[in-house]
Amino acid sequence: MAGARRGRSRRGFWALDVAARARASRPERGLPRGWEAGALATLAIILMAFGLITLHSASSVMASQGNLPHYYYVSRQAIGVLVGLVVMVALSRVPTDWWSRSSHILLLGSILFLALVVLPGTEAIAPSVNGARRWLDLGIRFQPSDPAKVAVAVWTASAAVRKQDRLRSLSRGLAPFLIVWAVVVGLVALEPDLSTALLIAALGVCVVFAAGARIAHFVLLAAAAAPLAITILTSGYRRARWETLLLNPGSVPEGGAYQSYQSLLAIGSGGLTGVGFGEGQQKFGFLPEAHNDFIFAMIGEEWGLVGTMAVILCFVAFVAIAFRISRQAQDLFSQLLAVGLATLIGLQAFLHIGVGLGMMPATGLSLPFISYGRSNLVTMLAAVGILLAIAREGSVKRRRARAPTGAPAW
């Protein structure tokens, strides 16, 4: 009898041990746990849902003018949402060390795709649209500059970890980064897509700065590059945009600055609560690219100050949570990668918003999760998926650190 009790006790002990091991391993699989990951994913989904609603209003007139169903652009964007969510969930399960090991392959692949876009003789797969060659059609049509943003963030974070002891040297630490960034940025600028090129450059600088590079080097490089940057930014149609923005923002401009003027009209007419969903007037041909480059203006017109502030607060919260995930990451590479992805989404969002508010000339950057464009949407959701993976691994590390010696980390 006593032996039977001891047998049951041993079986109970092993059953509890197996259950404990299962619970301990559960956070290492599947979707991440913790409020940061849940809040990040929730904010992305809220912004996408709001984006589909706003996109329908912003694009319905344009679709009808093209003899298309009023839901044409929304239905296409919805496909991008579904694909992006699948990508997000899949990447949330990929260990972050895989990204570090694959950083060179990702970067070289991005450079190859960017080169195919601008090389002579590739017009069959990279046609010119509105005077620019930004799209690549390889059975799936996408903008190579979008995944290149993530590739640059991954490669820069990985290289910064490897060069930790040399980062404070200009020639042996920072110079290799500048060479690689120049290749990617130069190819994007040749499309031409200057705003995305500058975004990628800023993204790389933020990651390296977070890794410990000297700020004096960046100040020196900025001073050296200032004459060239001023020449590029004030040439052609960009000159008219800057003159209107800085010298006479209240005038009725023509050409390149016309969009910014109409954007301000849209936001100003929205007032506190907006003119009402679907009641905006700027989408009737007054504001070009209302469904993409200037969708924030449509939000201001139809949802007013309340709507624009809600969107801004969502992005502020998103970036703050992403930086919190970075701070709690399990290693330096994950920390720097999270900084890069948070910078990518946050900087692109606030540059788009700044254009809509007339604080800078038109850049052509989409509003993440909201603007029409499946290539950019899938890329942004891929970035969210990587952030969720970083959050998961950081959560596992914290649980193990808090668990007593010999106890399961659950």
C-alpha positions as CSV (number, residue, x, y, z in Angstrom):
1,M,0.0,0.0,0.0
2,A,2.8,2.4,1.0
3,G,4.6,1.4,-2.2
4,A,1.6,2.2,-4.3
5,R,1.3,5.6,-2.6
6,R,5.0,6.2,-3.3
7,G,4.5,5.2,-7.0
8,R,1.5,7.6,-7.3
9,S,3.6,10.3,-5.6
10,R,6.5,9.7,-8.1
11,R,4.1,9.7,-11.0
12,G,2.5,12.9,-9.7
13,F,5.9,14.5,-9.3
14,W,6.9,13.7,-12.9
15,A,3.5,14.9,-14.2
16,L,4.0,18.2,-12.4
17,D,7.5,18.4,-13.7
18,V,6.4,17.9,-17.3
19,A,3.6,20.4,-16.9
20,A,6.1,22.9,-15.5
21,R,8.4,22.4,-18.4
22,A,5.6,22.9,-20.9
23,R,4.6,26.1,-19.2
24,A,8.2,27.3,-19.1
25,S,8.6,26.8,-22.8
26,R,5.3,28.3,-23.8
27,P,6.5,31.9,-24.0
28,E,9.2,30.9,-26.4
29,R,6.8,29.8,-29.0
30,G,4.0,31.5,-31.0
31,L,2.8,35.0,-30.4
32,P,4.6,37.1,-27.8
33,R,3.2,37.9,-24.4
34,G,3.3,41.0,-22.3
35,W,1.5,44.3,-22.5
36,E,4.0,45.9,-24.8
37,A,3.6,43.3,-27.6
38,G,-0.2,43.3,-27.3
39,A,-0.4,47.1,-27.2
40,L,1.9,47.4,-30.3
41,A,-0.1,45.0,-32.3
42,T,-3.4,46.6,-31.2
43,L,-2.2,50.1,-32.3
44,A,-1.1,48.8,-35.7
45,I,-4.5,47.1,-36.2
46,I,-6.4,50.2,-35.1
47,L,-4.5,52.4,-37.5
48,M,-5.1,49.9,-40.3
49,A,-8.8,49.7,-39.7
50,F,-9.1,53.5,-39.5
51,G,-6.9,53.6,-42.7
52,L,-9.4,51.4,-44.6
53,I,-12.3,53.6,-43.6
54,T,-10.5,56.8,-44.5
55,L,-9.2,55.3,-47.7
56,H,-12.7,54.5,-48.9
57,S,-13.7,58.1,-48.6
58,A,-10.5,59.4,-50.1
59,S,-10.4,57.1,-53.1
60,S,-14.1,56.5,-54.0
61,V,-14.3,59.6,-56.2
62,M,-11.1,58.8,-58.0
63,A,-12.2,55.2,-58.6
64,S,-15.5,56.4,-60.0
65,Q,-13.8,58.8,-62.3
66,G,-11.8,55.9,-63.7
67,N,-14.9,53.8,-64.2
68,L,-14.0,51.5,-61.3
69,P,-16.1,50.4,-58.4
70,H,-16.1,52.8,-55.5
71,Y,-14.5,50.1,-53.3
72,Y,-11.7,49.3,-55.8
73,Y,-8.8,50.8,-53.9
74,V,-10.1,49.6,-50.5
75,S,-10.5,46.1,-51.7
76,R,-6.9,46.1,-53.0
77,Q,-5.6,47.6,-49.7
78,A,-7.6,44.9,-47.8
79,I,-5.6,42.2,-49.6
80,G,-2.4,44.0,-48.5
81,V,-3.8,44.0,-44.9
82,L,-4.3,40.3,-45.0
83,V,-0.9,39.5,-46.5
84,G,0.7,41.9,-44.1
85,L,-0.9,40.3,-41.1
86,V,0.3,36.9,-42.2
87,V,3.8,38.3,-42.6
88,M,3.6,40.0,-39.2
89,V,2.6,36.8,-37.4
90,A,5.2,34.7,-39.3
91,L,8.0,37.1,-38.5
92,S,7.0,37.3,-34.9
93,R,8.0,33.7,-34.6
94,V,11.5,34.2,-36.2
95,P,14.4,34.3,-33.7
96,T,16.2,37.6,-33.8
97,D,19.6,36.0,-34.2
98,W,18.4,34.8,-37.6
99,W,18.2,38.4,-38.8
100,S,21.7,39.0,-37.5
101,R,23.1,36.0,-39.4
102,S,21.2,36.9,-42.6
103,S,21.9,40.7,-42.6
104,H,24.4,40.6,-45.4
105,I,22.1,38.5,-47.6
106,L,19.2,40.8,-47.0
107,L,21.3,43.9,-47.8
108,L,22.8,42.4,-51.0
109,G,19.3,41.3,-52.2
110,S,17.9,44.8,-51.6
111,I,20.8,46.4,-53.5
112,L,20.2,44.0,-56.4
113,F,16.5,44.8,-56.6
114,L,17.2,48.6,-56.4
115,A,19.8,48.2,-59.2
116,L,17.3,46.4,-61.4
117,V,14.9,49.4,-61.0
118,V,17.3,52.0,-62.3
119,L,19.6,50.1,-64.7
120,P,19.1,50.8,-68.5
121,G,17.4,48.0,-70.3
122,T,15.2,46.8,-67.5
123,E,12.2,48.9,-68.4
124,A,10.2,45.8,-69.1
125,I,10.2,44.9,-65.4
126,A,10.8,48.4,-64.0
127,P,8.6,50.8,-66.1
128,S,8.5,54.5,-65.6
129,V,5.4,55.8,-63.8
130,N,4.9,59.6,-63.6
131,G,8.5,60.2,-64.5
132,A,10.0,57.9,-61.9
133,R,11.1,54.3,-61.9
134,R,10.2,53.0,-58.5
135,W,8.4,49.8,-59.1
136,L,9.6,46.3,-59.9
137,D,7.3,43.7,-61.5
138,L,8.6,40.2,-61.1
139,G,5.1,38.6,-61.1
140,I,4.5,40.5,-57.9
141,R,4.7,44.3,-58.2
142,F,6.4,46.1,-55.4
143,Q,8.7,49.0,-54.5
144,P,12.2,47.7,-53.7
145,S,12.9,50.8,-51.6
146,D,10.3,49.6,-49.0
147,P,12.0,46.3,-48.0
148,A,15.3,48.1,-48.4
149,K,14.4,50.2,-45.3
150,V,14.1,47.1,-43.1
151,A,17.3,45.6,-44.7
152,V,19.3,48.7,-43.9
153,A,18.0,48.6,-40.3
154,V,18.9,44.9,-39.9
155,W,22.4,45.2,-41.5
156,T,23.3,48.4,-39.6
157,A,22.3,46.9,-36.3
158,S,24.3,43.7,-37.0
159,A,27.4,45.6,-38.2
160,A,27.2,48.0,-35.2
161,V,27.4,45.0,-32.8
162,R,30.4,43.6,-34.7
163,K,32.2,47.0,-34.7
164,Q,31.5,48.0,-31.1
165,D,35.1,48.6,-30.3
166,R,35.7,50.7,-33.4
167,L,32.5,52.8,-33.6
168,R,34.1,55.9,-32.1
169,S,36.7,55.9,-34.9
170,L,35.7,57.8,-38.1
171,S,37.9,55.9,-40.5
172,R,37.6,52.3,-39.1
173,G,34.2,52.6,-37.5
174,L,31.8,55.0,-39.2
175,A,33.3,55.0,-42.7
176,P,32.2,51.5,-43.7
177,F,28.6,52.4,-42.7
178,L,28.8,55.5,-44.9
179,I,30.0,53.5,-47.9
180,V,27.2,51.0,-47.7
181,W,24.5,53.6,-46.9
182,A,25.7,55.7,-49.9
183,V,25.2,52.7,-52.3
184,V,21.6,52.1,-51.1
185,V,20.7,55.8,-50.8
186,G,22.3,56.6,-54.2
187,L,20.2,53.9,-55.9
188,V,17.0,55.1,-54.4
189,A,17.8,58.7,-55.2
190,L,18.3,57.7,-58.9
191,E,14.7,56.5,-59.2
192,P,14.3,59.4,-58.2
193,D,12.9,59.2,-54.7
194,L,14.8,61.7,-52.6
195,S,12.5,61.6,-49.6
196,T,12.9,57.8,-49.2
197,A,16.6,58.1,-49.7
198,L,16.9,60.7,-46.9
199,L,14.7,58.5,-44.7
200,I,17.0,55.5,-45.2
201,A,20.0,57.6,-44.4
202,A,18.4,59.0,-41.2
203,L,17.4,55.5,-40.2
204,G,21.0,54.2,-40.4
205,V,22.4,57.3,-38.6
206,C,20.0,56.7,-35.7
207,V,20.9,53.1,-35.3
208,V,24.7,53.8,-35.3
209,F,24.2,56.8,-32.9
210,A,22.3,54.5,-30.5
211,A,25.1,52.0,-30.8
212,G,27.6,54.6,-29.4
213,A,29.0,56.5,-32.4
214,R,30.4,59.9,-31.6
215,I,28.0,62.8,-32.3
216,A,30.9,65.0,-33.3
217,H,31.5,62.8,-36.4
218,F,27.9,63.3,-37.5
219,V,28.1,67.0,-37.0
220,L,31.3,67.1,-39.1
221,L,29.8,65.0,-41.9
222,A,26.6,67.1,-41.9
223,A,28.7,70.3,-42.3
224,A,30.7,68.7,-45.1
225,A,27.5,67.5,-46.9
226,A,25.5,70.7,-46.4
227,P,26.4,72.4,-49.7
228,L,25.5,69.4,-51.8
229,A,22.3,68.8,-49.8
230,I,21.2,72.5,-50.2
231,T,21.9,72.3,-53.9
232,I,19.8,69.1,-54.3
233,L,16.9,70.3,-52.1
234,T,16.6,73.7,-53.8
235,S,16.8,72.5,-57.4
236,G,13.9,72.2,-59.8
237,Y,10.4,71.9,-58.4
238,R,11.8,71.6,-54.9
239,R,12.8,75.3,-55.0
240,A,9.2,76.4,-55.6
241,R,8.0,74.3,-52.6
242,W,10.6,75.8,-50.3
243,E,10.0,79.3,-51.4
244,T,6.2,78.9,-50.8
245,L,6.7,77.3,-47.5
246,L,9.3,79.7,-46.1
247,L,8.7,83.0,-47.8
248,N,5.0,83.2,-48.6
249,P,3.1,80.3,-47.0
250,G,-0.3,82.0,-47.4
251,S,-0.1,82.5,-51.2
252,V,-2.0,80.5,-53.8
253,P,0.9,78.7,-55.5
254,E,1.2,76.7,-58.7
255,G,3.2,73.7,-59.6
256,G,5.0,71.7,-56.8
257,A,3.7,73.7,-53.8
258,Y,0.0,73.5,-54.9
259,Q,-0.5,70.2,-53.0
260,S,0.7,71.6,-49.7
261,Y,-1.6,74.6,-50.1
262,Q,-4.6,72.4,-50.8
263,S,-3.6,70.2,-47.8
264,L,-3.7,73.2,-45.5
265,L,-7.1,74.2,-46.9
266,A,-8.4,70.7,-46.2
267,I,-7.2,70.6,-42.6
268,G,-8.3,74.1,-41.9
269,S,-11.8,73.4,-43.2
270,G,-12.2,70.5,-40.9
271,G,-12.2,72.6,-37.7
272,L,-12.6,70.7,-34.4
273,T,-14.6,67.7,-35.4
274,G,-14.4,67.7,-39.2
275,V,-17.0,68.1,-41.9
276,G,-18.1,64.5,-41.5
277,F,-17.1,61.1,-42.9
278,G,-17.4,61.1,-46.7
279,E,-18.2,64.8,-46.8
280,G,-14.8,66.1,-47.7
281,Q,-14.4,68.2,-50.8
282,Q,-10.7,68.1,-51.5
283,K,-10.9,64.6,-52.9
284,F,-12.9,65.9,-55.9
285,G,-9.7,66.6,-57.8
286,F,-8.5,69.6,-55.7
287,L,-5.9,67.6,-53.7
288,P,-3.9,65.1,-55.8
289,E,-2.9,61.8,-54.2
290,A,-5.5,62.3,-51.4
291,H,-5.5,58.6,-50.9
292,N,-1.8,58.3,-50.4
293,D,0.7,61.2,-50.1
294,F,-1.9,63.5,-48.5
295,I,-4.3,61.2,-46.7
296,F,-3.5,63.0,-43.4
297,A,-5.1,66.1,-44.9
298,M,-8.2,64.0,-45.6
299,I,-8.3,62.9,-42.0
300,G,-8.1,66.6,-40.9
301,E,-10.9,67.6,-43.3
302,E,-13.4,64.8,-42.4
303,W,-12.4,64.1,-38.8
304,G,-11.1,67.5,-37.7
305,L,-8.7,68.2,-35.0
306,V,-10.0,65.3,-32.9
307,G,-9.2,62.8,-35.6
308,T,-5.8,64.2,-36.4
309,M,-4.8,64.3,-32.7
310,A,-6.0,60.7,-32.3
311,V,-3.8,59.6,-35.2
312,I,-0.8,61.5,-33.9
313,L,-1.3,60.1,-30.3
314,C,-1.5,56.6,-31.7
315,F,1.9,57.0,-33.5
316,V,3.4,58.6,-30.4
317,A,2.3,55.7,-28.3
318,F,3.5,53.2,-30.9
319,V,7.0,54.7,-31.0
320,A,7.2,55.0,-27.2
321,I,6.2,51.3,-26.8
322,A,8.7,50.3,-29.6
323,F,11.5,52.1,-27.7
324,R,10.4,50.4,-24.5
325,I,10.7,47.0,-26.3
326,S,14.2,48.1,-27.4
327,R,15.2,48.9,-23.8
328,Q,14.0,45.5,-22.6
329,A,15.5,43.5,-25.5
330,Q,17.6,40.5,-24.7
331,D,20.9,41.6,-26.4
332,L,22.5,44.6,-28.1
333,F,21.5,43.5,-31.6
334,S,17.9,43.3,-30.7
335,Q,18.0,46.7,-29.0
336,L,19.5,48.4,-32.0
337,L,17.2,46.6,-34.5
338,A,14.2,47.8,-32.4
339,V,15.6,51.3,-32.4
340,G,15.9,51.2,-36.2
341,L,12.4,49.9,-36.8
342,A,10.8,52.3,-34.3
343,T,12.7,55.2,-36.1
344,L,11.5,53.9,-39.5
345,I,7.8,53.9,-38.6
346,G,7.9,57.0,-36.4
347,L,10.0,59.2,-38.7
348,Q,8.0,58.2,-41.8
349,A,4.8,59.0,-40.0
350,F,5.8,62.3,-38.7
351,L,7.4,63.4,-42.0
352,H,4.1,62.6,-43.7
353,I,2.2,64.5,-41.0
354,G,4.6,67.5,-41.2
355,V,3.9,67.7,-45.0
356,G,0.2,67.7,-44.4
357,L,0.5,70.5,-41.8
358,G,2.6,72.6,-44.1
359,M,5.7,72.3,-41.9
360,M,7.8,71.0,-44.8
361,P,7.5,70.6,-48.6
362,A,5.8,67.6,-50.1
363,T,7.9,64.4,-49.7
364,G,5.8,61.7,-51.2
365,L,6.1,59.5,-48.1
366,S,3.1,57.4,-47.2
367,L,1.5,57.4,-43.7
368,P,2.3,54.0,-42.2
369,F,-0.7,51.6,-41.9
370,I,-3.1,54.2,-43.4
371,S,-2.0,55.4,-46.8
372,Y,-2.8,53.4,-49.9
373,G,0.0,51.2,-51.0
374,R,0.4,47.5,-50.3
375,S,4.1,47.4,-50.7
376,N,4.7,49.9,-47.9
377,L,1.9,48.4,-45.8
378,V,3.4,44.9,-45.9
379,T,6.8,46.3,-45.1
380,M,5.5,48.2,-42.0
381,L,3.7,45.1,-40.8
382,A,6.9,43.1,-41.3
383,A,8.6,45.6,-39.0
384,V,5.9,45.2,-36.4
385,G,6.4,41.4,-36.6
386,I,10.1,41.8,-35.9
387,L,9.3,44.1,-33.0
388,L,6.9,41.5,-31.6
389,A,9.7,38.8,-31.8
390,I,12.1,41.2,-30.0
391,A,9.4,41.7,-27.3
392,R,8.9,38.0,-26.9
393,E,12.5,37.2,-26.4
394,G,12.9,40.1,-24.0
395,S,9.9,38.8,-22.0
396,V,11.5,35.3,-21.8
397,K,14.7,36.9,-20.6
398,R,13.0,38.9,-17.9
399,R,11.0,35.8,-16.7
400,R,14.2,33.8,-16.4
401,A,16.0,36.6,-14.6
402,R,13.2,36.8,-12.0
403,A,12.8,33.1,-11.5
404,P,14.6,31.6,-8.5
405,T,17.4,29.2,-9.2
406,G,16.1,25.8,-10.3
407,A,12.5,27.1,-10.7
408,P,10.7,27.2,-14.0
409,A,10.6,30.7,-15.6
410,W,6.8,31.1,-16.0
